[in-house]
Amino acid sequence: MPAPAPFQVSTLAWHEPPGHTDSFSQYLVGLEEDGAGVDVRMSRCRPGGSVAAHLHEEADQIYVFLSGSGQITSNGVEHDVKGDMCIHVPRGIEHSIRGTGSEDLVFIVVTWPSGTLPR
């Protein structure tokens, strides 16, 4: 196996996964061939953008909010979020995200196990 090497995130393409409206992700880690066991994405939700309510039967997630402001709803409870905040969403918990500020809500999503999210 070759030694891991750093890469520039800014060179990666942005994708709008299923169920996302004006909300995009860059796939950082977790391609099936890398064997990491975890999926890591840089995401941004534009002002007024959203990720529709959904749940993952087989995956846990951690959201680390880096900048901007928005709202995450988990199990029907709304929480305001901004940079320097974090939430763990266990498998089976319905959740959604919405950008509410004037700037993009930027966050990292860590999902395990890898290979459980649509691309």
trRosetta pair geometry for C-beta under 8 A, 3 or more apart (Angstrom, degrees):
i j d omega theta_ij theta_ji phi_ij phi_ji
2 5 7.9 -35 136 -15 111 103
7 11 7.1 -98 165 49 96 122
7 12 8.0 81 128 -50 121 104
8 11 4.6 79 88 -6 102 108
9 12 5.8 -48 -167 13 49 116
9 26 6.3 103 -172 115 90 153
9 28 6.6 -19 -115 -104 101 107
9 42 5.9 68 -169 -11 133 156
12 26 4.3 99 104 -161 128 116
12 27 7.0 -152 -176 51 137 58
12 28 7.3 -102 -39 -86 172 60
12 42 7.9 121 69 40 137 120
13 26 7.1 158 81 -120 37 82
14 24 4.2 23 178 165 111 135
14 25 7.0 138 -155 66 66 24
14 26 5.9 -53 -97 -68 58 82
14 44 7.8 -43 -134 38 128 109
15 24 6.3 145 68 -159 31 81
15 25 5.6 -35 63 65 86 77
15 26 7.4 133 14 -92 83 35
15 27 7.1 13 18 -24 131 98
15 119 6.8 5 133 -178 160 76
16 20 5.1 -152 -172 88 75 117
16 21 8.0 53 -167 -103 122 21
16 22 8.0 -7 -123 -69 124 13
16 23 6.9 107 -137 74 82 53
16 24 5.3 -53 -81 -99 68 76
16 25 7.9 134 -99 17 25 75
17 20 5.0 80 61 -3 70 128
17 25 5.9 12 -20 20 111 125
17 117 7.4 -25 -149 159 153 106
17 118 5.8 132 -168 97 106 90
17 119 6.4 -79 -112 -142 100 26
18 118 4.9 -13 27 105 118 148
19 51 6.3 50 126 -165 96 67
19 52 4.3 -109 -168 38 93 110
19 54 5.8 11 -169 -39 164 140
19 118 8.0 108 11 57 107 133
20 23 4.0 -119 -165 72 104 100
20 24 7.1 141 144 -71 144 36
20 25 7.8 -143 -76 -13 170 98
20 49 7.6 16 179 175 81 107
20 50 7.5 -173 -149 96 50 48
20 51 5.3 -18 -104 -105 77 73
20 52 7.5 -122 -70 2 32 81
21 49 5.8 -168 102 -152 67 69
21 50 5.2 12 53 52 101 81
21 51 8.0 -170 25 -77 67 31
21 52 7.6 77 -6 -43 100 89
22 45 7.1 77 113 -164 79 59
22 46 4.2 -79 163 45 109 118
22 48 6.6 20 76 92 155 79
22 49 3.1 -127 98 -101 97 105
22 50 7.3 52 57 13 90 54
22 99 7.5 -92 113 26 110 132
23 43 6.8 16 177 -178 89 107
23 44 7.2 -165 -148 97 56 44
23 45 4.3 -4 -112 -110 99 77
23 46 6.9 -133 -74 13 52 73
23 49 4.4 153 -54 153 79 122
23 50 6.2 -105 -28 76 132 17
23 51 5.2 -108 103 -60 167 81
23 97 7.1 123 -130 88 152 112
23 99 7.4 179 -88 -22 96 112
24 43 6.8 170 89 -150 43 64
24 44 5.7 -7 58 57 88 84
25 41 4.3 -11 -165 -178 118 130
25 42 6.8 145 -156 75 62 46
25 43 4.6 -25 -97 -96 81 84
25 109 7.3 -48 -122 31 125 125
26 41 6.4 152 70 -161 47 72
26 42 4.5 -3 50 55 106 99
26 43 7.7 -158 20 -72 65 41
27 30 6.8 -111 -169 59 96 96
27 31 6.8 87 147 -62 129 87
27 39 7.7 -53 -145 -165 90 91
27 41 5.8 -35 -104 -104 46 88
27 119 6.9 8 -73 -130 140 118
28 40 4.5 -57 72 101 113 96
28 41 6.1 175 9 -102 92 28
28 42 6.0 87 -44 -16 120 88
29 34 6.7 -115 -159 96 69 154
29 36 5.1 33 168 -15 105 177
29 38 6.5 20 114 92 116 87
29 39 6.9 175 95 -148 68 28
29 40 4.0 31 45 35 101 109
29 114 8.0 -95 129 -100 76 135
30 34 6.9 -65 -59 56 5 121
30 36 5.5 -86 -85 59 51 126
30 38 5.9 -93 -88 108 105 43
30 39 3.3 110 -163 -109 169 57
30 40 5.9 156 -21 14 114 60
30 41 7.9 -56 32 -47 135 78
30 111 7.3 52 -124 64 163 93
30 114 4.0 -164 -152 -131 95 122
30 115 7.4 -153 173 -38 94 56
31 34 5.0 84 61 -3 83 104
32 114 7.2 176 -93 128 51 114
32 115 5.5 71 -94 -92 91 111
36 39 7.9 136 81 -70 120 36
36 40 7.9 -70 127 -1 155 102
36 114 5.9 88 73 -37 87 152
37 112 6.5 24 144 -137 77 104
37 113 5.9 -66 -169 -142 67 83
37 114 5.7 173 174 3 12 107
38 110 6.1 -10 179 -168 118 89
38 111 6.9 150 -167 77 66 46
38 112 4.7 -36 -110 -85 79 98
38 113 7.3 -93 -84 -145 44 39
38 114 5.5 6 58 -53 4 100
39 109 7.7 -13 111 112 92 92
39 110 7.4 150 80 -159 55 40
39 111 4.2 -15 60 62 106 102
39 112 7.2 -179 18 -75 73 45
39 114 4.4 135 -49 -121 81 78
39 115 7.3 -174 -58 -15 118 36
39 116 7.4 -134 -7 40 138 78
39 117 5.8 -160 106 20 170 123
40 108 6.7 -10 -168 -174 90 102
40 109 7.3 164 -151 84 42 54
40 110 5.4 -5 -103 -105 79 72
40 111 7.8 -169 -71 24 37 69
41 108 7.1 158 82 -157 48 54
41 109 4.7 -5 57 54 99 99
41 111 7.7 19 3 1 104 108
42 106 7.5 -7 -178 -170 89 92
42 107 7.9 166 -158 91 50 34
42 108 6.0 -31 -102 -101 57 71
43 106 7.3 164 90 -153 52 47
43 107 5.3 -19 65 68 97 79
43 108 7.3 152 18 -103 83 19
43 109 5.6 37 -9 -11 129 111
44 68 7.8 110 -146 -4 82 156
44 104 4.4 4 -172 174 110 132
44 105 6.8 154 -156 76 55 49
44 106 4.9 -14 -102 -101 88 72
44 107 7.7 152 -86 21 42 63
45 49 4.4 -162 -174 88 72 114
45 50 6.9 63 -157 -84 121 21
45 51 6.8 -85 -99 -23 126 93
45 68 7.7 177 62 117 81 153
45 70 5.9 55 79 -96 134 154
45 97 5.8 -138 -65 128 160 115
45 98 7.0 -177 159 -167 144 17
45 99 3.9 -174 122 -50 97 107
45 104 6.5 146 68 -163 40 74
45 105 4.4 -11 57 56 99 105
45 107 7.8 5 0 16 101 107
46 49 4.0 94 52 -24 74 127
46 99 5.6 -164 95 46 27 164
46 104 5.5 -41 -102 -104 47 85
47 99 5.0 -123 -105 127 26 118
47 100 7.4 0 -142 147 71 6
47 101 6.1 -102 -103 84 97 48
47 102 5.9 7 -90 -135 146 23
47 103 7.0 79 -54 25 106 8
47 104 7.1 -95 -31 -79 68 42
48 98 7.8 -24 -153 -173 22 90
48 99 6.1 -34 21 78 26 98
49 98 7.3 174 91 -150 46 52
49 99 4.7 38 47 16 82 122
49 105 8.0 -146 63 31 106 102
50 96 6.7 6 -176 174 101 105
50 97 6.5 168 -154 90 56 58
50 98 4.6 -9 -105 -103 92 76
50 99 7.2 -127 -67 12 52 74
51 54 7.5 -82 152 19 92 110
51 96 5.7 -175 90 -156 75 61
51 97 4.3 34 33 42 110 94
51 98 7.8 -133 28 -62 64 48
52 96 6.0 -58 166 -121 20 112
53 73 7.0 -43 -98 83 100 121
53 94 5.5 23 -177 176 100 107
53 95 7.0 179 -139 92 63 18
53 96 4.1 -54 -78 -53 61 120
54 94 6.8 -178 98 -143 12 72
54 95 7.1 -37 63 61 58 62
54 96 7.2 106 11 -81 66 76
55 91 7.7 91 171 -173 93 49
55 92 5.9 25 173 -157 131 20
55 93 6.1 176 -128 78 108 26
55 94 4.6 -66 -57 -86 108 56
55 95 6.9 105 -93 11 66 73
56 59 4.0 -50 149 54 140 95
56 60 7.7 -152 86 -58 127 18
56 61 6.9 104 24 -26 144 110
56 91 5.5 -85 98 -128 85 74
56 92 7.6 -70 78 -34 51 33
56 111 7.5 -152 -124 -147 176 118
56 116 6.3 81 -163 138 121 123
56 117 7.4 -41 -107 -86 132 79
57 91 6.3 41 168 -179 19 107
57 92 6.3 55 -122 -78 48 70
58 91 6.2 -1 -143 -138 2 138
58 113 7.4 -44 144 37 97 96
58 116 5.2 -147 90 -134 104 136
59 91 5.6 141 65 -95 27 100
59 111 5.1 14 175 -174 130 101
59 112 6.5 162 -150 81 82 29
59 113 6.6 -113 -107 38 85 53
59 116 4.1 171 -55 96 127 150
59 117 6.8 -48 23 -53 175 84
60 88 7.0 -5 178 -174 107 93
60 89 7.1 165 -165 88 60 56
60 90 5.4 -28 -119 -132 96 47
60 91 5.3 -70 -67 -34 64 82
60 111 7.2 167 84 -148 45 55
60 112 5.9 -12 57 60 90 81
61 88 7.4 162 91 -158 49 49
61 89 4.6 -5 64 59 97 101
61 95 8.0 -128 60 50 133 153
61 109 6.0 -20 -163 -167 114 93
61 110 6.7 148 -156 78 58 52
61 111 4.9 -18 -99 -97 85 78
62 86 6.6 0 -178 -173 96 102
62 87 7.3 175 -151 89 55 41
62 88 5.2 -24 -101 -103 80 69
62 89 7.6 -180 -83 20 29 70
62 109 7.4 157 79 -155 50 45
62 110 4.5 -4 54 55 98 105
63 72 6.8 162 68 -92 161 157
63 81 7.8 -12 119 -154 127 163
63 86 6.7 170 88 -151 57 53
63 87 5.2 2 52 54 101 86
63 89 6.9 40 -9 -8 104 110
63 97 7.8 170 -128 -86 158 134
63 107 5.4 9 -173 167 91 138
63 108 7.4 155 -156 79 44 51
63 109 5.7 -13 -102 -102 71 73
64 85 8.0 170 -155 91 44 43
64 86 4.9 -8 -107 -105 66 95
64 107 6.0 161 80 -162 46 82
64 108 4.5 -4 55 53 104 100
64 110 7.5 41 -7 -7 105 104
65 68 7.6 -113 -172 65 102 80
65 70 7.7 -156 -127 39 132 104
65 81 4.9 172 -53 161 163 114
65 82 6.2 142 132 117 138 15
65 83 5.6 -134 130 -99 88 30
65 84 7.1 -43 88 34 89 28
65 85 4.6 5 45 61 122 85
65 86 6.9 -152 15 -74 77 44
65 105 6.9 -45 -142 -175 105 93
65 106 7.5 112 -162 82 60 50
65 107 4.6 -38 -103 -98 52 108
66 83 5.3 -10 143 -124 27 92
66 84 8.0 69 -136 -40 28 46
66 106 4.7 -54 64 103 108 98
66 107 5.9 178 5 -96 83 41
66 108 6.8 78 -38 -15 113 87
67 82 7.8 -10 -159 -180 27 70
67 83 4.2 16 -91 -73 40 126
67 103 7.0 -52 140 116 101 129
67 104 7.6 51 97 87 97 77
67 105 7.6 -172 96 -144 52 36
67 106 4.7 17 51 41 87 112
68 82 6.9 -150 99 -140 38 66
68 83 6.8 105 31 -43 45 91
68 99 6.7 -36 161 -140 134 99
68 101 5.2 -173 -171 50 74 137
68 103 4.8 -135 -105 98 88 90
68 104 5.1 -96 -77 103 149 41
68 105 3.8 -147 107 -95 131 42
68 106 5.5 119 6 3 118 71
69 80 7.1 -5 -172 -176 101 93
69 81 6.9 165 -153 90 55 52
69 82 4.4 -16 -101 -96 81 93
69 99 7.8 101 87 -160 49 61
69 100 5.7 -66 116 70 90 90
69 101 3.6 103 49 -48 94 124
69 103 7.7 80 15 56 75 84
69 105 6.3 -92 70 -94 15 99
70 80 7.7 166 94 -155 32 55
70 81 5.5 -18 69 63 76 95
70 82 7.7 151 21 -80 59 52
70 97 6.1 33 143 -177 139 87
70 98 5.6 176 -168 90 98 49
70 99 4.7 -59 -99 -110 113 38
70 100 5.0 141 -123 9 43 85
70 101 6.7 -81 -56 -2 59 91
70 105 3.8 -4 -27 -85 128 157
71 78 5.5 -9 -175 -165 119 100
71 79 6.7 152 -158 75 66 43
71 80 5.7 -39 -100 -102 77 50
71 81 6.7 153 -105 15 22 86
71 97 7.2 161 85 -154 50 48
71 98 4.9 -6 56 57 94 98
71 100 5.4 63 -15 -29 96 132
72 78 7.7 152 83 -152 36 52
72 79 5.3 -19 65 62 82 99
72 81 5.4 37 -2 -17 102 135
72 87 6.2 -160 85 36 156 158
72 95 6.3 -2 -179 -169 96 106
72 96 7.2 171 -153 85 54 43
72 97 5.1 -17 -102 -101 77 77
72 98 8.0 -180 -78 22 36 66
73 76 6.7 -1 176 -129 105 12
73 77 6.7 162 -155 75 66 35
73 78 4.9 -29 -97 -94 87 64
73 79 7.3 165 -90 16 35 71
73 95 6.3 166 86 -149 58 54
73 96 4.9 3 49 51 104 89
73 97 7.9 -158 19 -73 70 33
73 98 7.9 34 -11 0 101 104
74 77 6.0 -26 67 58 67 88
74 79 7.0 -2 14 3 99 119
74 87 7.0 -159 -32 164 148 141
74 89 5.8 -142 -119 -114 127 101
74 93 5.6 14 -169 156 96 122
74 94 7.3 154 -153 87 45 53
74 95 4.6 -5 -102 -101 73 98
75 93 5.4 -61 -49 -156 97 92
75 94 6.1 116 -85 52 44 81
75 95 7.7 -16 -22 -72 54 72
76 94 7.4 47 -37 77 68 116
79 87 7.1 127 83 -81 155 147
80 100 7.6 -72 -131 48 86 150
81 85 4.9 -148 -151 82 84 144
81 87 7.3 -82 -98 -16 133 122
81 105 7.3 74 93 -152 104 128
82 85 6.0 89 57 -2 50 123
82 101 7.7 85 -109 -49 95 141
83 106 7.7 17 -87 61 96 90
89 93 5.2 -140 -171 76 82 126
89 95 5.0 -36 -139 -35 147 157
90 93 5.3 88 64 -11 71 121
97 105 7.3 -153 169 98 115 146
99 104 6.6 -53 -131 -144 143 43
99 105 4.5 -156 -110 1 87 111
100 105 7.7 51 22 -53 63 128
101 105 6.7 126 27 -64 108 86
111 114 7.0 110 96 -98 89 50
111 116 6.6 -137 151 60 122 106
111 117 5.7 61 99 -33 169 128
113 116 6.0 102 75 -24 72 119
